[in-house]
């Protein structure tokens, strides 16, 4: 059974930092492209950052220079370091694993709230 479990969300003040983590089980993690997505209230889910199986990275323009995605294939984890957080970063953050010729797998999400 495939499971992706996110952690690390919470309440943070504007300008603060959070580190999200996603641990995967039931897949050959190193073969999967891993991504972080987010969904704010009333908005569609959007891509935040992705790291390929070869560790290439790509970011949404809105988070470039503030967020960093990384992976540890030995631990089956993908992390998202979020710095200089803004109120508009408030959302539920989801982890996704994907690869060609296979289903996409999603976690249940972790809530990030940026507010005073």
C-alpha positions in Angstrom: 0.0 0.0 0.0 1.4 3.4 -1.0 1.4 6.1 1.6 2.7 9.7 1.5 2.6 11.5 4.8 3.3 15.2 5.2 4.3 16.9 8.3 5.7 20.2 9.5 2.8 22.6 8.9 1.7 25.1 11.4 1.2 28.8 12.2 4.0 31.2 11.4 4.4 34.9 11.3 5.1 36.7 8.1 8.8 36.6 7.3 9.2 33.4 9.2 10.3 29.9 8.1 8.9 26.4 8.1 10.2 23.1 6.9 7.7 20.6 5.5 8.6 16.9 5.1 6.9 14.1 3.2 7.8 10.4 3.8 6.8 7.9 1.3 6.3 4.1 1.6 5.2 1.4 -0.8 7.0 2.9 -3.8 10.5 2.7 -5.2 11.1 6.3 -4.1 14.2 6.9 -6.1 12.4 6.3 -9.3 9.7 8.9 -8.6 9.5 12.6 -9.4 8.3 14.3 -6.2 6.4 17.5 -5.9 4.9 19.9 -3.5 1.5 21.5 -4.3 -0.7 23.8 -2.4 -4.3 24.8 -2.3 -5.6 27.9 -0.7 -9.2 28.4 0.3 -11.4 29.0 -2.8 -8.5 28.4 -5.2 -7.3 25.6 -7.4 -4.4 23.4 -6.4 -1.1 24.7 -7.8 2.4 23.4 -8.2 4.9 24.8 -5.7 8.1 22.9 -6.5 9.2 19.6 -8.0 12.3 17.5 -7.8 12.8 14.8 -10.4 14.3 11.4 -9.9 17.5 12.8 -11.1 17.3 15.7 -8.6 16.5 18.5 -11.1 14.3 21.1 -9.5 11.7 23.5 -10.7 9.7 26.2 -8.8 6.7 28.3 -9.2 7.6 31.9 -9.9 5.8 33.0 -6.7 8.2 31.0 -4.5 11.5 31.2 -6.4 14.3 32.4 -4.1 12.3 31.7 -1.0 11.5 27.9 -1.1 13.9 25.0 -1.6 12.9 21.4 -2.4 15.2 18.5 -1.6 15.1 14.8 -1.4 16.8 12.0 0.5 16.4 8.7 -1.3 17.9 6.8 1.6 15.1 8.0 3.9 12.3 8.1 1.3 11.7 11.8 2.1 11.2 15.0 0.2 11.4 18.3 2.1 10.3 21.8 1.4 12.2 24.6 3.2 10.1 27.7 3.2 11.7 31.0 4.1 10.4 34.6 4.1 6.8 33.4 4.3 4.0 35.6 3.2 0.3 35.6 4.1 -0.4 34.5 0.5 1.6 31.3 1.2 -1.3 30.2 3.5 -2.6 26.9 2.1 -2.8 23.2 2.6 0.4 21.8 1.2 0.4 18.4 -0.5 3.1 16.0 -1.5 2.8 14.1 -4.8 4.8 11.3 -6.3 4.7 10.6 -10.0 6.4 8.6 -12.7 5.7 7.6 -16.2 3.5 4.6 -16.8 2.4 4.7 -13.1 -0.4 6.3 -11.0 0.2 9.5 -9.2 0.1 9.3 -5.4 -0.9 12.1 -3.1 -0.6 12.7 0.6 -3.5 14.1 2.7 -1.8 17.5 3.2 -0.5 19.7 5.9 -1.9 23.2 6.7 0.4 26.2 6.6 -0.9 29.4 8.0 1.1 32.6 7.7 -0.5 35.3 9.9 0.2 37.7 12.7 
